[in-house]
């Protein structure tokens, strides 16, 4: 066991938690829509064909926004195909995912579903095969009240009131040569700027997201952002970051330090935004929209599945990248959430990609069950508890946080943590122990006397399992367990700090909820533990 000492000082709170940081993503890809959220023949389906068992898990997850309809899919999508009578909608080839798209779910159906799920819709426009006119048309169709051909067409199709979509993505991963309509930064920057200009003429209230780099390893990363912002700063409100992580060649140490990689990625993009004169204190600030992030085993996809899937027949709703997530994957997802919260002063939005079946926290089977993958739990708990202002715990002056070496990211802290301080005085603490084989004894000095432990839970290797244990349709052994007496609070006196003692297992992600309570002298109460 190793020891860590941290300090949480409410006076160092630096940003409010942006609720949009808990977004998610539904793409017309694989079984995300069809056999995912939509399966008319399923026993739980409502009259519109949407699975209610899946919907209940989506609500439980606690996401706040949903990006739609892509993703790579959107770069070849004609939005008009997905509106109007279903029996008149065309069936198309989806070249992005070598599939057949039936268009049985489109803007109307998805907007209604998102409303039922309590999700704000974030709509992406096609800047691959299409451009300025199409982007303006779908905005007018969706948001203009009435009296024009497009708005009246929406009304005739069943939506009397506008959808009122505020968030719009200007294309997707246009820097990637895999993208339909791939462009240079100069080409995309001009197109995005002119699309943004017209869209804001039509609806000045919209918030627009320019497409940033597809990942930090792109050869154009950095220069892409600089060029795009030269054209779009003052017109867009956010620039995107996409970030996926995986364990490669058994290098679990580097994989567990993925949050360190994301920290550096976000900080680099923030510096470029500042260079472009679009930082937080400017007239037209640009936030970072991490609108795709997750664990995704891309190497397996690129080397094994992609050559098989992207040739031959054109199936409907094929099984694509349905990664089964382990304990290790869940700990990494938790650590990435820590990183996003740590950068809440710059990250305006984020979307876990995706929501159902496709690299998703929720899985389902046709005519069968739906269940929570391991990654469901850290996302759900963080979305539930993180509120108010963010506090980045500091190392105690007398004890540095232990670090370890990784092949990919160099030195990384063994314990990574972030806290949030709500307006009611409650505190949420999220802690990652990256050690594969050592528990951590953590002493956290909290500069607040009147707090008590409400709940302290950890996600780690379940009894009888190992770090590769997953949840599937038959059994779900991975989830939270109570820390019990391993989470113990020693209250401070009227002028002193409280001290939280945590013992967390090796390879774990833990969440601790502390509530504000009227002060009681430490001599009059027993230590508080859950």
N, C-alpha and C positions, 0 to 999 in steps of 0.2 A: 504494500500500500504506500502511496505517496501523498504528500500534504500540499495544500494550496490555501493561501489566505487572500481574500478579496475584500474590497470596501465598496459599499453602495452608498453614495452621497447624493441625496435628492437635489442638492444645490448644483450638481453637475448635469442635470437633465438638459438635453440640448435640442430636442425636436419632438413634435407630437407624432404618434403612430398614425400613418396614413391608412385608413381602413381599406383603401383600394389595393394595399399591398397583399391582401389575401384573396386575390383573384384566381381564376382558373381558365380553362381553355377547352372548347369543343370544336373540333375540325371535322369536316366531311372526309374522314379517313378511316379505313378499316371498319371496326365495329364501334366506333365512338358514338355515332348517331344511330344508325340502323343496327339493331340488336343490342344497343347500349341504352340510350335514353328512350329510344322509340322502337317498340315491338308490338304492333297491334294485336297479335295473336297470344301474347303472354297473359296468363291468368290475372295479373295485377294491372293490366293496361286500362287506362281510362277510355272514355268515348273518343278521344282524339288519337289514341294509339300510344300514349306515353306510359312507360312503366312506373307505377307508383312505388314499388319497392326501391327502385333506383332513385326516384325523386326524394324519398325519405332519407336515404343515405346522403344525397347531395345537400339537403337541408341540414342534416346533422354535421356535415363537414364544416359548415359555417363560412363558406366562401362569400365574397362580396360582389365580384364582377365576373363576367364570362366573356372571353374573346371568341369571335365567331365570324365567318365560317372557315377561316384558315389563317395561317398556315400555307404550305405550298399549294394546297387546293385552290386558294383564292386567286392565284395568279393566272388561272385559266377559266375562272368561273364567270358565268353570265347571271347576274343577280335576277334578271327577269324570268329565268327558267324556274325559279322557286316561288313565284307568286301566281295567283289566279287559280282556277279550278284544277284540282289535282289530276283529274282524268285527262286534262289537256296539257299537262306539263311534259316537256320533252325528256327523253332518256338520253344522256350524253356519256361519252367516254371521258373519264377523269385521267388525263395523261400524267398528272403529278404522282398518282398512286396506282396507275395501271389497273383501274377499276371501272365499273359502270356506276354512274350516278343516276338514280331514279328521280331525284328532285321532289320526293314526297314530303320532305321537310325543307322548308325555306324560311324566309324572313318572318312571315306572319306566325307560322307554327312555333318557330324557335323563340320569337319575342314573347309569345304567350307562355311558353314553357319557362323561360327565364324569369318572368314575372312570378309565376307560381313557385319557383325555386328561391325567390328572394334575391335574384342576381341582377346587377346592373349590366346591361348589354353593351359590349365594346365591339363595334362592327368594323371589319377590315374590307377595304375596297381593292379592286383588281388594278394594279399598276404594272402588270406583266403584259398580258395581251391587250389590255384596254388602257384607259387613261382619264384625262380631265373630264370629258363629257359624261362618261359612265359614272364616275365618282359623284359628280354634281347631280346626276339623275337619281341615283339611289338615295342621296341625301334629301332631295326634294320629295321623292316618293315617301320616305320614312317620316320626315319632320315637318313638312309644310302643311298647314291646317286643311285648306281646301281651295277650290277655285282655279286650279291648274290641271292640265291633262294628267300629270303624274300623281298629284295628290288626290284627285278625284278617282283615279284608277285604284289607289289604295283603299279608298272608301268603298268603291264598288266591290273590292275583294274582301270586304268584311271588317276593315279597321276604320271606323268612323273618325276616331281620334288619332292624332299623330303618335308615332312610337316615341318621339322625344329622345332619340339616341344622342347622348352627349359625346361619347368617346368614339373616335374614328382612327383606324390605323391606315396609313398611306402605303399600302402594299406590304410585302413580306419578303425578307431575306433576299432582296434584289441583288445583293453583292455576291450571292452564291451562283456558281456556274450550273448547279443542279436546278436552279429556279427557272420556271417558264418566264420568258421575258427578261432574263438576266441583263443587267445594265452596268455601265461604269458609274462611279460616284458622280461624275459631272452630269451624265445623262439622267440619272435618277434624281439628283439634287434639283435640276431644272424642272423635271416633271412633277416632283413632289411640291415644289414651291408654287407652281402655277395651279396645281390641283388644290392646294391649301388656300390660295388666294380666292379662287372661285367658291370653294366650299364656305369660306367665312363671309363672302358676299351674300350667299344664300341664307346662312344661319350663323350669325356672329357668336352664338353661345357654344358652338362645338369646340371640343378639345381635340387636337390633332397630334398623332404620333408619327414621327418620321422613322423610317427603317434604318436602324444602325447596323452594326456588324453582326453576322450570324454566329460568331464565336470569337474569342480572344486570340485564337490561333490563325485566323484568316490573314493571308499575306497583306491585305489592304487595311487591316484593323488600324485605327488611329487616323490614317489619311482619309479613309472613307468618312469618318465622323466629321473631320475638319472640313472636307469639301461639301458634304451635305449641309452642315450648319452654315457655311458661307452663303448658301442659297436660301435656307429655310428659317434661320434665326429671325425672330420677330413675327413669323407666320405660324410656326408649330409650337406646341406646348410641352412636348415630350420627345425624347429620342429613345429608341428601343435598344435593349441588350438581350441577347439570347445566350443561355449558359446551361450546358448539359455536362454531367460528370459521370464517370464509370470507373470501376475497378479494372485495371489492366494487368495482365500477367501475374495475378496474385499479389500485386502491390497494394495491400490493404492500408498500409501506413500513409501513402500518398492520397489514396481515395478518401480516407477519413479527414484529411486536411483540405478537402475541396473548398470549404468555407474560406480558407486563407487565399485560395485562388480567386474566389469570387470577390473577396475584399479588394484585392489588387486590381481586378478587372473594373469594378465600380469606381474605384478611386482614379484610375486612368481616364475613364470616360468623363468623370466629374471635372478633372483638370482640363480636358479638351473643351468642355462646355464653357468653363471659365475663360479659356483663351479666346473663345468665339464671342465673348461679351454677353453671354446668356446665363450667367450664374444667378444664385438665389436673390441677390440684392439688386438685380437689374430691372429695367422697365418691363421686359418680356422674358422672364426666366424660363429655362427649359429643364424639366425634370427628367429623371431616368426611369423609363418604363421597362422593367425586366419581364417582358410579356411572354417569354418562354423560358422556364427553368425547371430542372428536375434531374434525377438520376435516369440515364438512358444508356443502355448497352449498345452504343452505335457501332462499335467494332463488329459485334455479332451480326447486326443488321447489315452493315456494308459488305462483310465478307461471306456471310452465309445466307441470310434471308433475302436480301435485296436482289442478288442475281437470280434467285428462284422466283420471286414475286413479280419482278418487273419485266417478265417475258411471258410468252405463252398466252393462255386464256385471259379474258377480261371478266373477272368475277364481280358479283355484287357483295359488298361488305365483307371482304376477306379478312382473315385474322392477320393483322399487321402489328408489329412491335408490342405484343402483349406481354411485356416483361413482368415476371413474378418477383416481387420485391421481398428482400430478406431483412433480418434484423440489422445487418450492417447498412443496407440501403436506407432504412428508416432513420438510423442515427445520422447519416450524412444529410438526409433531407432536413432533419431537425437543425443540424449545424448550418445549413444554408439559410434557414429561416432566421437564425441568430445573426448571420451576416446581413441579411436584408434589413432587419430591425436596427442593427448598428449603423446603417447608412440611411436612416429614415430622414435625415436632413437633405438628402439628394434623391433618394428613390421615391418617386411619386406613386408608382403602381408596380404590381408584379402579378404574373399569372403562372401558377403551377400548370405545366403541360404534361398530360391533358387531364380530363376529368373521369371518363369512364372507358375502361378496356385498353385504350391505347396509352401506354406508359402512364398508368392512371392509379390513383388511390382507391378507386372503386372498380371492381370487376363484376361481370355478369355472364350468365350462360343463357342461350336461347331456350325459352320454355323452362328455365331453371332458376337457381338462386342468384342473388347479388350479395356481395360481401366486401368487407373492408380489407384492403391490403395493409401491410405493415406501415407504409408511408402515410396512411390516412391519419394515424394517431398524432404524430407531432404537428401536422398541419392543423388538425381540428383543435387541439389544445391551445396552440399559439393564437389562432384566430379567436378563440373563446376568451382568452385571458389578457392578451396584449392590448392595452388601452392607455390613453393619457400620454405621458412623455417618456422618452427613452433615456435610460441611464446605462452608460457603458461601465461596468464594474472595473475598478482599478486594482492593480496588485497592491497588497498591503505594503507600506513603506519598509517593513522589516523582512519581506519574503517575496522574491520574484516568482512568477508563475513558471513551473518547469516546462521546458520545451523538448522537442524531439526532432530528429532529422528525417526528411523525406527526399526521395529521389526527384520528385517533380517540383515541389514547392519550397525546397530548402527547409529552414527552421520553422516549426509551427508549435503553438502552445498545446500542451497535453489537455488542458481544460479550457474550454471556450464558453463564455457566458455573456448574457445580456439581460437587463431588467427593464421593466416598465413601471412607472409610477402613475397610478390613476388619480383623477381629481378628488376622489373620496378618501385618498390616503392609502388605498390598497396597493400592494406591490406584487408583480408577477416576475418570477425569476426562471430563466431557461438555461440549462447547463448541459454541455456535451463533455463526456469523458472519452477522449480519443484513444486511450490506452487499450490495447487488445488483451492485456493480461493482468493489469493492476487496478484494484479499486482506488478511489480517490477520497481522502478525508479533506473536506473543504470547510473552512471557517470563514464566514461572511459577516463582516461588521456592517451593520445597517444604521445609518445616522438617523434613527427614528426610534423613540422609546416605546410608543404605543402600538405595537403590531403583534399579531399572533398567527400561527400556522393554521391555515384552513384545510389545505390539501397538499400533499407532497407525493408525487408518483414518478416512476421511472419506466422507461422502455429499454429492455435489455434482453439478453439470451434467455429464453424460457427454460424452465426445468425440463431436463431430458432432451434439450435441443442444442444447437450450436449457432454460430454467427450467420449461417446460411439458411436457417429455418425461415419458412414462408407461411403465409396464410393461403389456403385454397378453398374450393367449394365445399370440401368435406370437413376441414378442421381449420380453426383460426387460433393457433396457440400464441401468436405474437400480439401483444397489447400492453397496457399499463399495469403495473403492480404498485401497491402502496409501499412507500419507504418506511412507514411505521416509525419506530424509535430511531431509525437512521437519519431522521430529520428532527432536530431538537433545537428549540429557540430558547435562549436565555434572555429574558427581557431586561432592558436597561432601566436605570432610575430616571427621574425627571429630566436630568441633564445629560444622561449618558446614552450610548448606542446600544442597541440590541445586538446579540450575536447569534447567528444561525449556524448550527453545526450539521453538516450533511456528510453522509458516507454513501457515495454512489458507486455502483458496480463498474467494472471494466466494460468497455464498449457499451455505453449507455447514453441516453438523452433523457433528461429529467426536467419536470416542470413543478415549481413550488408556488403556491398561492398564499399570500400573506394579507391579512385584513387589518385595517386600522381598528383599534379598540381603545376605550377610555383608559388612561394610565392607571396602573396598579403597581404599587411598590414591589420590587423584585423579592423583598423579604416576606411578602404576603401571598405569593403564588408559587406554585410548582413550575418547573420547566414545562414549556408547551411542546407537544409533539403529536404527530399524526402517524 
